[in-house]
């Protein structure tokens, strides 16, 4: 439990720091969107890559988990996504029947 807390606490501290900076007026609320985009696009993938690059492949690759995750993803794709795409092309004149319409008029 303490291992998980040691890993996740800096993340939550940074979130709290950002919230406090916006509340104190140090940072504009509109400035958080580009910062968040930078973090999700560059910083987080770089952190994950660095963390994974420092470990042996045998420690990272849990083949049973990867197979279950990939198999579940394929099942979800073929049961939900693929039939919607096929139905949208043929039966509805090219429209996607699975997409929700957001017309409030």
N, CA, C and O atoms as CSV, one atom per row, in Angstrom:
chain,resi,resn,atom,element,x,y,z
A,1,UNK,N,N,0.820,-1.191,0.000
A,1,UNK,CA,C,0.000,0.000,0.000
A,1,UNK,C,C,0.865,1.256,0.000
A,1,UNK,O,O,0.573,2.217,-0.712
A,2,UNK,N,N,1.914,1.245,0.789
A,2,UNK,CA,C,2.788,2.414,0.830
A,2,UNK,C,C,3.545,2.602,-0.478
A,2,UNK,O,O,3.872,3.728,-0.852
A,3,UNK,N,N,3.827,1.498,-1.177
A,3,UNK,CA,C,4.486,1.619,-2.478
A,3,UNK,C,C,3.602,2.365,-3.474
A,3,UNK,O,O,4.076,3.228,-4.213
A,4,UNK,N,N,2.324,2.025,-3.486
A,4,UNK,CA,C,1.384,2.699,-4.388
A,4,UNK,C,C,1.264,4.170,-4.017
A,4,UNK,O,O,1.255,5.035,-4.892
A,5,UNK,N,N,1.173,4.452,-2.743
A,5,UNK,CA,C,1.076,5.837,-2.283
A,5,UNK,C,C,2.334,6.630,-2.637
A,5,UNK,O,O,2.243,7.800,-3.009
A,6,UNK,N,N,3.485,6.014,-2.527
A,6,UNK,CA,C,4.737,6.695,-2.864
A,6,UNK,C,C,4.804,7.026,-4.356
A,6,UNK,O,O,5.399,8.030,-4.745
A,7,UNK,N,N,4.196,6.185,-5.186
A,7,UNK,CA,C,4.227,6.416,-6.628
A,7,UNK,C,C,3.180,7.448,-7.037
A,7,UNK,O,O,3.463,8.315,-7.863
A,8,UNK,N,N,1.990,7.367,-6.479
A,8,UNK,CA,C,0.895,8.222,-6.935
A,8,UNK,C,C,0.814,9.571,-6.226
A,8,UNK,O,O,0.209,10.501,-6.759
A,9,UNK,N,N,1.399,9.702,-5.056
A,9,UNK,CA,C,1.265,10.969,-4.325
A,9,UNK,C,C,1.855,12.167,-5.061
A,9,UNK,O,O,1.258,13.241,-4.987
A,10,UNK,N,N,2.991,12.064,-5.770
A,10,UNK,CA,C,3.460,13.241,-6.517
A,10,UNK,C,C,2.478,13.707,-7.590
A,10,UNK,O,O,2.373,14.904,-7.856
A,11,UNK,N,N,1.769,12.779,-8.197
A,11,UNK,CA,C,0.789,13.149,-9.216
A,11,UNK,C,C,-0.325,13.967,-8.591
A,11,UNK,O,O,-0.701,15.016,-9.114
A,12,UNK,N,N,-0.856,13.488,-7.469
A,12,UNK,CA,C,-1.945,14.210,-6.817
A,12,UNK,C,C,-1.462,15.528,-6.224
A,12,UNK,O,O,-2.226,16.491,-6.164
A,13,UNK,N,N,-0.227,15.587,-5.792
A,13,UNK,CA,C,0.317,16.854,-5.300
A,13,UNK,C,C,0.438,17.882,-6.422
A,13,UNK,O,O,0.187,19.067,-6.206
A,14,UNK,N,N,0.820,17.436,-7.614
A,14,UNK,CA,C,0.882,18.344,-8.755
A,14,UNK,C,C,-0.502,18.823,-9.169
A,14,UNK,O,O,-0.668,19.984,-9.543
A,15,UNK,N,N,-1.484,17.953,-9.108
A,15,UNK,CA,C,-2.862,18.358,-9.406
A,15,UNK,C,C,-3.315,19.412,-8.403
A,15,UNK,O,O,-3.902,20.425,-8.784
A,16,UNK,N,N,-3.047,19.177,-7.131
A,16,UNK,CA,C,-3.418,20.147,-6.097
A,16,UNK,C,C,-2.664,21.459,-6.279
A,16,UNK,O,O,-3.227,22.533,-6.062
A,17,UNK,N,N,-1.414,21.382,-6.670
A,17,UNK,CA,C,-0.621,22.589,-6.909
A,17,UNK,C,C,-1.200,23.394,-8.072
A,17,UNK,O,O,-1.291,24.619,-7.985
A,18,UNK,N,N,-1.589,22.734,-9.146
A,18,UNK,CA,C,-2.213,23.417,-10.275
A,18,UNK,C,C,-3.538,24.045,-9.906
A,18,UNK,O,O,-3.831,25.168,-10.316
A,19,UNK,N,N,-4.340,23.335,-9.138
A,19,UNK,CA,C,-5.622,23.873,-8.678
A,19,UNK,C,C,-5.393,25.106,-7.812
A,19,UNK,O,O,-6.082,26.116,-7.961
A,20,UNK,N,N,-4.428,25.018,-6.912
A,20,UNK,CA,C,-4.114,26.158,-6.045
A,20,UNK,C,C,-3.590,27.346,-6.836
A,20,UNK,O,O,-3.895,28.493,-6.506
A,21,UNK,N,N,-2.799,27.084,-7.884
A,21,UNK,CA,C,-2.268,28.175,-8.699
A,21,UNK,C,C,-3.387,28.905,-9.433
A,21,UNK,O,O,-3.351,30.130,-9.548
A,22,UNK,N,N,-4.371,28.176,-9.927
A,22,UNK,CA,C,-5.507,28.821,-10.602
A,22,UNK,C,C,-6.352,29.588,-9.588
A,22,UNK,O,O,-6.773,30.711,-9.867
A,23,UNK,N,N,-6.605,29.010,-8.428
A,23,UNK,CA,C,-7.423,29.678,-7.413
A,23,UNK,C,C,-6.744,30.931,-6.875
A,23,UNK,O,O,-7.416,31.911,-6.550
A,24,UNK,N,N,-5.423,30.906,-6.779
A,24,UNK,CA,C,-4.684,32.061,-6.254
A,24,UNK,C,C,-4.456,33.130,-7.324
A,24,UNK,O,O,-3.970,34.218,-7.013
A,25,UNK,N,N,-4.799,32.835,-8.572
A,25,UNK,CA,C,-4.623,33.807,-9.639
A,25,UNK,C,C,-3.226,33.826,-10.221
A,25,UNK,O,O,-2.907,34.708,-11.019
A,26,UNK,N,N,-2.386,32.881,-9.847
A,26,UNK,CA,C,-1.030,32.810,-10.378
A,26,UNK,C,C,-1.064,32.368,-11.841
A,26,UNK,O,O,-0.235,32.793,-12.646
A,27,UNK,N,N,-2.016,31.526,-12.170
A,27,UNK,CA,C,-2.147,30.994,-13.522
A,27,UNK,C,C,-3.587,31.191,-13.977
A,27,UNK,O,O,-4.523,31.006,-13.200
A,28,UNK,N,N,-3.759,31.569,-15.251
A,28,UNK,CA,C,-5.105,31.733,-15.782
A,28,UNK,C,C,-5.741,30.379,-16.030
A,28,UNK,O,O,-5.058,29.403,-16.341
A,29,UNK,N,N,-7.058,30.334,-15.889
A,29,UNK,CA,C,-7.754,29.080,-16.120
A,29,UNK,C,C,-7.603,28.638,-17.574
A,29,UNK,O,O,-7.508,27.441,-17.846
A,30,UNK,N,N,-7.579,29.589,-18.513
A,30,UNK,CA,C,-7.415,29.259,-19.923
A,30,UNK,C,C,-6.030,28.713,-20.249
A,30,UNK,O,O,-5.857,28.038,-21.264
A,31,UNK,N,N,-5.055,28.992,-19.413
A,31,UNK,CA,C,-3.694,28.511,-19.654
A,31,UNK,C,C,-3.503,27.066,-19.268
A,31,UNK,O,O,-2.469,26.476,-19.585
A,32,UNK,N,N,-4.457,26.487,-18.600
A,32,UNK,CA,C,-4.315,25.099,-18.179
A,32,UNK,C,C,-4.541,24.123,-19.330
A,32,UNK,O,O,-3.989,23.022,-19.316
A,33,UNK,N,N,-5.336,24.501,-20.321
A,33,UNK,CA,C,-5.604,23.593,-21.445
A,33,UNK,C,C,-4.340,23.321,-22.272
A,33,UNK,O,O,-4.046,22.156,-22.541
A,34,UNK,N,N,-3.576,24.353,-22.688
A,34,UNK,CA,C,-2.334,24.034,-23.415
A,34,UNK,C,C,-1.325,23.268,-22.568
A,34,UNK,O,O,-0.602,22.412,-23.078
A,35,UNK,N,N,-1.277,23.575,-21.281
A,35,UNK,CA,C,-0.372,22.848,-20.394
A,35,UNK,C,C,-0.779,21.383,-20.294
A,35,UNK,O,O,0.071,20.493,-20.326
A,36,UNK,N,N,-2.079,21.139,-20.173
A,36,UNK,CA,C,-2.574,19.765,-20.133
A,36,UNK,C,C,-2.310,19.025,-21.433
A,36,UNK,O,O,-1.978,17.839,-21.420
A,37,UNK,N,N,-2.457,19.728,-22.566
A,37,UNK,CA,C,-2.168,19.108,-23.862
A,37,UNK,C,C,-0.692,18.735,-23.964
A,37,UNK,O,O,-0.351,17.673,-24.485
A,38,UNK,N,N,0.184,19.613,-23.465
A,38,UNK,CA,C,1.615,19.293,-23.474
A,38,UNK,C,C,1.904,18.061,-22.623
A,38,UNK,O,O,2.654,17.173,-23.029
A,39,UNK,N,N,1.311,18.021,-21.463
A,39,UNK,CA,C,1.559,16.891,-20.558
A,39,UNK,C,C,1.092,15.589,-21.185
A,39,UNK,O,O,1.818,14.595,-21.155
A,40,UNK,N,N,-0.120,15.578,-21.758
A,40,UNK,CA,C,-0.652,14.341,-22.335
A,40,UNK,C,C,0.025,13.953,-23.637
A,40,UNK,O,O,0.104,12.768,-23.963
A,41,UNK,N,N,0.520,14.944,-24.394
A,41,UNK,CA,C,1.121,14.649,-25.686
A,41,UNK,C,C,2.601,14.306,-25.593
A,41,UNK,O,O,3.075,13.420,-26.303
A,42,UNK,N,N,3.343,15.005,-24.716
A,42,UNK,CA,C,4.798,14.833,-24.685
A,42,UNK,C,C,5.325,14.306,-23.353
A,42,UNK,O,O,6.062,13.320,-23.325
A,43,UNK,N,N,4.960,14.947,-22.267
A,43,UNK,CA,C,5.586,14.631,-20.986
A,43,UNK,C,C,5.226,13.229,-20.487
A,43,UNK,O,O,6.111,12.467,-20.098
A,44,UNK,N,N,3.954,12.889,-20.496
A,44,UNK,CA,C,3.531,11.582,-19.990
A,44,UNK,C,C,4.067,10.432,-20.841
A,44,UNK,O,O,4.575,9.463,-20.275
A,45,UNK,N,N,3.981,10.489,-22.176
A,45,UNK,CA,C,4.587,9.408,-22.960
A,45,UNK,C,C,6.099,9.291,-22.747
A,45,UNK,O,O,6.639,8.185,-22.727
A,46,UNK,N,N,6.780,10.431,-22.589
A,46,UNK,CA,C,8.226,10.376,-22.337
A,46,UNK,C,C,8.514,9.719,-20.985
A,46,UNK,O,O,9.459,8.940,-20.861
A,47,UNK,N,N,7.711,10.027,-19.986
A,47,UNK,CA,C,7.882,9.422,-18.669
A,47,UNK,C,C,7.645,7.915,-18.724
A,47,UNK,O,O,8.400,7.144,-18.132
A,48,UNK,N,N,6.611,7.502,-19.427
A,48,UNK,CA,C,6.313,6.070,-19.548
A,48,UNK,C,C,7.434,5.364,-20.308
A,48,UNK,O,O,7.878,4.287,-19.909
A,49,UNK,N,N,7.893,5.978,-21.410
A,49,UNK,CA,C,8.975,5.375,-22.187
A,49,UNK,C,C,10.236,5.235,-21.342
A,49,UNK,O,O,10.885,4.189,-21.354
A,50,UNK,N,N,10.578,6.289,-20.611
A,50,UNK,CA,C,11.780,6.247,-19.773
A,50,UNK,C,C,11.658,5.157,-18.706
A,50,UNK,O,O,12.608,4.415,-18.455
A,51,UNK,N,N,10.498,5.069,-18.090
A,51,UNK,CA,C,10.289,4.059,-17.046
A,51,UNK,C,C,10.397,2.650,-17.611
A,51,UNK,O,O,11.001,1.774,-16.992
A,52,UNK,N,N,9.815,2.432,-18.782
A,52,UNK,CA,C,9.849,1.103,-19.381
A,52,UNK,C,C,11.230,0.765,-19.935
A,52,UNK,O,O,11.636,-0.397,-19.916
A,53,UNK,N,N,11.951,1.764,-20.426
A,53,UNK,CA,C,13.273,1.512,-21.009
A,53,UNK,C,C,14.293,1.088,-19.959
A,53,UNK,O,O,15.297,0.456,-20.288
A,54,UNK,N,N,14.045,1.429,-18.703
A,54,UNK,CA,C,14.987,1.102,-17.639
A,54,UNK,C,C,14.749,-0.281,-17.033
A,54,UNK,O,O,15.485,-0.703,-16.141
A,55,UNK,N,N,13.736,-0.977,-17.507
A,55,UNK,CA,C,13.416,-2.288,-16.947
A,55,UNK,C,C,13.654,-3.378,-17.989
A,55,UNK,O,O,13.546,-3.125,-19.189
A,56,UNK,N,N,13.973,-4.576,-17.541
A,56,UNK,CA,C,14.120,-5.674,-18.500
A,56,UNK,C,C,12.769,-6.053,-19.111
A,56,UNK,O,O,11.725,-5.887,-18.479
A,57,UNK,N,N,12.797,-6.562,-20.341
A,57,UNK,CA,C,11.570,-6.907,-21.059
A,57,UNK,C,C,10.775,-7.967,-20.308
A,57,UNK,O,O,9.545,-7.925,-20.300
A,58,UNK,N,N,11.450,-8.903,-19.686
A,58,UNK,CA,C,10.755,-9.967,-18.959
A,58,UNK,C,C,9.942,-9.411,-17.794
A,58,UNK,O,O,8.923,-9.987,-17.411
A,59,UNK,N,N,10.388,-8.308,-17.240
A,59,UNK,CA,C,9.663,-7.701,-16.126
A,59,UNK,C,C,8.443,-6.915,-16.607
A,59,UNK,O,O,7.452,-6.796,-15.886
A,60,UNK,N,N,8.518,-6.390,-17.805
A,60,UNK,CA,C,7.432,-5.567,-18.341
A,60,UNK,C,C,6.348,-6.417,-18.974
A,60,UNK,O,O,5.163,-6.201,-18.723
A,61,UNK,N,N,6.740,-7.377,-19.790
A,61,UNK,CA,C,5.804,-8.139,-20.608
A,61,UNK,C,C,5.188,-9.277,-19.812
A,61,UNK,O,O,5.802,-10.328,-19.626
A,62,UNK,N,N,3.993,-9.058,-19.354
A,62,UNK,CA,C,3.193,-10.107,-18.734
A,62,UNK,C,C,2.297,-10.649,-19.839
A,62,UNK,O,O,1.229,-10.097,-20.104
A,63,UNK,N,N,2.728,-11.721,-20.481
A,63,UNK,CA,C,2.080,-12.186,-21.693
A,63,UNK,C,C,0.637,-12.615,-21.469
A,63,UNK,O,O,-0.195,-12.444,-22.360
A,64,UNK,N,N,0.327,-13.159,-20.320
A,64,UNK,CA,C,-1.064,-13.531,-20.036
A,64,UNK,C,C,-1.967,-12.316,-19.984
A,64,UNK,O,O,-3.075,-12.333,-20.521
A,65,UNK,N,N,-1.497,-11.266,-19.342
A,65,UNK,CA,C,-2.275,-10.021,-19.257
A,65,UNK,C,C,-2.429,-9.391,-20.635
A,65,UNK,O,O,-3.522,-8.961,-21.003
A,66,UNK,N,N,-1.335,-9.336,-21.403
A,66,UNK,CA,C,-1.401,-8.739,-22.732
A,66,UNK,C,C,-2.341,-9.516,-23.648
A,66,UNK,O,O,-3.068,-8.915,-24.439
A,67,UNK,N,N,-2.334,-10.827,-23.552
A,67,UNK,CA,C,-3.233,-11.645,-24.370
A,67,UNK,C,C,-4.692,-11.414,-23.973
A,67,UNK,O,O,-5.559,-11.291,-24.838
A,68,UNK,N,N,-4.961,-11.357,-22.677
A,68,UNK,CA,C,-6.334,-11.111,-22.217
A,68,UNK,C,C,-6.809,-9.721,-22.633
A,68,UNK,O,O,-7.951,-9.557,-23.061
A,69,UNK,N,N,-5.948,-8.733,-22.510
A,69,UNK,CA,C,-6.305,-7.366,-22.897
A,69,UNK,C,C,-6.544,-7.268,-24.403
A,69,UNK,O,O,-7.532,-6.681,-24.844
A,70,UNK,N,N,-5.643,-7.839,-25.181
A,70,UNK,CA,C,-5.806,-7.815,-26.635
A,70,UNK,C,C,-7.027,-8.597,-27.087
A,70,UNK,O,O,-7.758,-8.153,-27.973
A,71,UNK,N,N,-7.253,-9.758,-26.483
A,71,UNK,CA,C,-8.432,-10.555,-26.832
A,71,UNK,C,C,-9.728,-9.852,-26.488
A,71,UNK,O,O,-10.678,-9.878,-27.270
A,72,UNK,N,N,-9.774,-9.223,-25.324
A,72,UNK,CA,C,-10.967,-8.463,-24.939
A,72,UNK,C,C,-11.209,-7.278,-25.853
A,72,UNK,O,O,-12.353,-6.963,-26.176
A,73,UNK,N,N,-10.139,-6.623,-26.270
A,73,UNK,CA,C,-10.270,-5.498,-27.198
A,73,UNK,C,C,-10.818,-5.960,-28.543
A,73,UNK,O,O,-11.683,-5.306,-29.125
A,74,UNK,N,N,-10.315,-7.083,-29.032
A,74,UNK,CA,C,-10.811,-7.614,-30.309
A,74,UNK,C,C,-12.273,-8.034,-30.218
A,74,UNK,O,O,-13.048,-7.803,-31.146
A,75,UNK,N,N,-12.644,-8.645,-29.110
A,75,UNK,CA,C,-14.041,-9.048,-28.928
A,75,UNK,C,C,-14.946,-7.817,-28.905
A,75,UNK,O,O,-15.990,-7.807,-29.557
A,76,UNK,N,N,-14.559,-6.793,-28.169
A,76,UNK,CA,C,-15.353,-5.563,-28.122
A,76,UNK,C,C,-15.443,-4.920,-29.500
A,76,UNK,O,O,-16.504,-4.431,-29.887
A,77,UNK,N,N,-14.347,-4.918,-30.240
A,77,UNK,CA,C,-14.353,-4.338,-31.584
A,77,UNK,C,C,-15.325,-5.078,-32.494
A,77,UNK,O,O,-16.140,-4.451,-33.170
A,78,UNK,N,N,-15.246,-6.404,-32.516
A,78,UNK,CA,C,-16.084,-7.157,-33.443
A,78,UNK,C,C,-17.538,-7.252,-33.000
A,78,UNK,O,O,-18.408,-7.505,-33.834
A,79,UNK,N,N,-17.830,-7.058,-31.724
A,79,UNK,CA,C,-19.214,-7.086,-31.269
A,79,UNK,C,C,-19.895,-5.718,-31.327
A,79,UNK,O,O,-21.116,-5.645,-31.466
A,80,UNK,N,N,-19.135,-4.655,-31.224
A,80,UNK,CA,C,-19.760,-3.333,-31.140
A,80,UNK,C,C,-19.357,-2.408,-32.274
A,80,UNK,O,O,-20.223,-1.897,-32.984
A,81,UNK,N,N,-18.093,-2.184,-32.456
A,81,UNK,CA,C,-17.632,-1.166,-33.393
A,81,UNK,C,C,-17.834,-1.610,-34.836
A,81,UNK,O,O,-18.387,-0.859,-35.639
A,82,UNK,N,N,-17.406,-2.783,-35.166
A,82,UNK,CA,C,-17.474,-3.241,-36.552
A,82,UNK,C,C,-18.903,-3.335,-37.080
A,82,UNK,O,O,-19.150,-2.858,-38.188
A,83,UNK,N,N,-19.859,-3.920,-36.357
A,83,UNK,CA,C,-21.236,-3.951,-36.877
A,83,UNK,C,C,-21.817,-2.550,-37.093
A,83,UNK,O,O,-22.572,-2.339,-38.042
A,84,UNK,N,N,-21.480,-1.604,-36.237
A,84,UNK,CA,C,-21.978,-0.245,-36.425
A,84,UNK,C,C,-21.407,0.367,-37.686
A,84,UNK,O,O,-22.118,1.045,-38.427
A,85,UNK,N,N,-20.137,0.134,-37.934
A,85,UNK,CA,C,-19.514,0.683,-39.135
A,85,UNK,C,C,-20.135,0.061,-40.385
A,85,UNK,O,O,-20.406,0.769,-41.354
A,86,UNK,N,N,-20.362,-1.238,-40.375
A,86,UNK,CA,C,-20.959,-1.900,-41.529
A,86,UNK,C,C,-22.396,-1.458,-41.739
A,86,UNK,O,O,-22.805,-1.227,-42.877
A,87,UNK,N,N,-23.170,-1.335,-40.675
A,87,UNK,CA,C,-24.556,-0.901,-40.788
A,87,UNK,C,C,-24.633,0.536,-41.271
A,87,UNK,O,O,-25.546,0.891,-42.016
A,88,UNK,N,N,-23.707,1.349,-40.866
A,88,UNK,CA,C,-23.714,2.751,-41.273
A,88,UNK,C,C,-23.426,2.916,-42.751
A,88,UNK,O,O,-23.912,3.866,-43.365
A,89,UNK,N,N,-22.658,2.029,-43.334
A,89,UNK,CA,C,-22.314,2.153,-44.749
A,89,UNK,C,C,-23.459,1.691,-45.644
A,89,UNK,O,O,-23.730,2.307,-46.674
A,90,UNK,N,N,-24.122,0.625,-45.260
A,90,UNK,CA,C,-25.101,0.023,-46.157
A,90,UNK,C,C,-26.525,0.502,-45.903
A,90,UNK,O,O,-27.167,1.039,-46.806
A,91,UNK,N,N,-27.011,0.319,-44.718
A,91,UNK,CA,C,-28.424,0.479,-44.441
A,91,UNK,C,C,-28.869,1.925,-44.239
A,91,UNK,O,O,-30.060,2.213,-44.349
A,92,UNK,N,N,-27.971,2.818,-43.956
A,92,UNK,CA,C,-28.388,4.173,-43.589
A,92,UNK,C,C,-27.793,5.238,-44.494
A,92,UNK,O,O,-27.630,6.382,-44.069
A,93,UNK,N,N,-27.480,4.902,-45.680
A,93,UNK,CA,C,-26.998,5.896,-46.625
A,93,UNK,C,C,-25.689,6.552,-46.234
A,93,UNK,O,O,-25.496,7.742,-46.485
A,94,UNK,N,N,-24.787,5.799,-45.625
A,94,UNK,CA,C,-23.479,6.331,-45.258
A,94,UNK,C,C,-23.432,6.983,-43.895
A,94,UNK,O,O,-22.353,7.364,-43.442
A,95,UNK,N,N,-24.574,7.128,-43.218
A,95,UNK,CA,C,-24.582,7.713,-41.876
A,95,UNK,C,C,-24.232,6.661,-40.840
A,95,UNK,O,O,-24.464,5.471,-41.053
A,96,UNK,N,N,-23.685,7.087,-39.742
A,96,UNK,CA,C,-23.306,6.172,-38.670
A,96,UNK,C,C,-24.476,6.033,-37.700
A,96,UNK,O,O,-24.781,6.984,-36.980
A,97,UNK,N,N,-25.142,4.876,-37.657
A,97,UNK,CA,C,-26.297,4.718,-36.771
A,97,UNK,C,C,-25.909,4.649,-35.294
A,97,UNK,O,O,-26.768,4.793,-34.425
A,98,UNK,N,N,-24.635,4.433,-35.003
A,98,UNK,CA,C,-24.219,4.311,-33.611
A,98,UNK,C,C,-23.844,5.665,-32.998
A,98,UNK,O,O,-23.724,5.784,-31.778
A,99,UNK,N,N,-23.661,6.678,-33.839
A,99,UNK,CA,C,-23.307,7.987,-33.320
A,99,UNK,C,C,-24.556,8.673,-32.789
A,99,UNK,O,O,-25.623,8.573,-33.395
A,100,UNK,N,N,-24.439,9.350,-31.694
A,100,UNK,CA,C,-25.559,10.079,-31.120
A,100,UNK,C,C,-25.699,11.430,-31.792
A,100,UNK,O,O,-24.710,12.120,-32.041
A,101,UNK,N,N,-26.896,11.787,-32.075
A,101,UNK,CA,C,-27.146,13.096,-32.655
A,101,UNK,C,C,-27.291,14.104,-31.519
A,101,UNK,O,O,-27.971,13.846,-30.526
A,102,UNK,N,N,-26.657,15.226,-31.676
A,102,UNK,CA,C,-26.693,16.268,-30.648
A,102,UNK,C,C,-27.413,17.509,-31.149
A,102,UNK,O,O,-27.042,18.627,-30.792
A,103,UNK,N,N,-28.433,17.325,-31.969
A,103,UNK,CA,C,-29.222,18.452,-32.449
A,103,UNK,C,C,-30.268,18.789,-31.402
A,103,UNK,O,O,-31.156,17.979,-31.135
A,104,UNK,N,N,-30.179,19.966,-30.806
A,104,UNK,CA,C,-31.117,20.367,-29.763
A,104,UNK,C,C,-32.139,21.357,-30.277
A,104,UNK,O,O,-32.763,22.076,-29.497
A,105,UNK,N,N,-32.315,21.396,-31.608
A,105,UNK,CA,C,-33.262,22.354,-32.168
A,105,UNK,C,C,-34.575,21.703,-32.473
A,105,UNK,O,O,-35.496,22.364,-32.953
